């Protein structure tokens, strides 16, 4: 079993800000939620399951190649 280090808060915020699949859990629950007030982070994304996302590493790797 491969051990992966947990992503840092900065990584999760940056990846969420550029991720094409990011969708806020709060916005998904209610369209009346003001998303401008929320901190964008993978932690708040509907795709962030148990601390991982299937495209997190791909998006993070792609950031360095631009």
C-alpha positions as CSV (number, residue, x, y, z in Angstrom):
1,X,0.0,0.0,0.0
2,X,1.4,3.3,-1.0
3,X,1.4,6.1,1.5
4,X,0.6,9.6,0.1
5,X,1.2,12.7,2.1
6,X,-1.9,14.8,2.6
7,X,-2.1,17.9,0.5
8,X,-1.5,21.2,2.2
9,X,-4.2,23.8,2.7
10,X,-2.4,26.0,0.1
11,X,-2.4,23.2,-2.4
12,X,-6.1,22.5,-1.9
13,X,-7.0,26.2,-2.2
14,X,-4.9,26.7,-5.4
15,X,-6.1,23.5,-7.1
16,X,-9.7,24.4,-6.3
17,X,-9.3,27.9,-7.8
18,X,-8.1,26.5,-11.1
19,X,-10.0,23.1,-11.2
20,X,-12.5,22.8,-14.1
21,X,-14.6,20.3,-12.0
22,X,-14.8,22.4,-8.8
23,X,-18.3,22.7,-7.4
24,X,-19.0,24.0,-3.9
25,X,-20.9,21.7,-1.6
26,X,-22.7,24.8,-0.2
27,X,-23.7,26.0,-3.6
28,X,-24.9,22.5,-4.5
29,X,-27.2,22.6,-1.5
30,X,-28.7,26.0,-2.0
31,X,-28.5,28.4,-4.9
32,X,-29.1,31.3,-2.5
33,X,-25.7,30.8,-0.8
34,X,-23.3,33.6,-1.5
35,X,-20.3,31.9,-3.0
36,X,-18.3,35.1,-2.9
37,X,-18.0,34.8,0.9
38,X,-16.7,31.3,0.9
39,X,-13.0,30.3,0.8
40,X,-12.5,28.1,-2.2
41,X,-10.8,24.9,-1.3
42,X,-11.0,21.2,-2.3
43,X,-12.4,20.6,1.2
44,X,-15.6,22.4,0.1
45,X,-15.9,20.6,-3.2
46,X,-18.5,18.0,-3.9
47,X,-15.9,15.8,-5.6
48,X,-13.6,15.7,-2.5
49,X,-14.2,12.3,-1.1
50,X,-12.6,11.3,2.2
51,X,-9.7,13.6,1.6
52,X,-9.0,12.7,-2.0
53,X,-10.3,13.6,-5.5
54,X,-9.7,11.5,-8.6
55,X,-8.3,14.6,-10.6
56,X,-6.5,16.4,-7.8
57,X,-3.0,15.1,-8.7
58,X,-3.7,15.7,-12.4
59,X,-4.7,19.3,-11.8
60,X,-1.8,19.9,-9.3
61,X,0.7,18.5,-11.8
62,X,-0.7,20.5,-14.6
63,X,-0.3,23.8,-12.7
64,X,3.5,23.4,-12.8
65,X,3.5,22.8,-16.5
66,X,1.9,26.1,-17.6
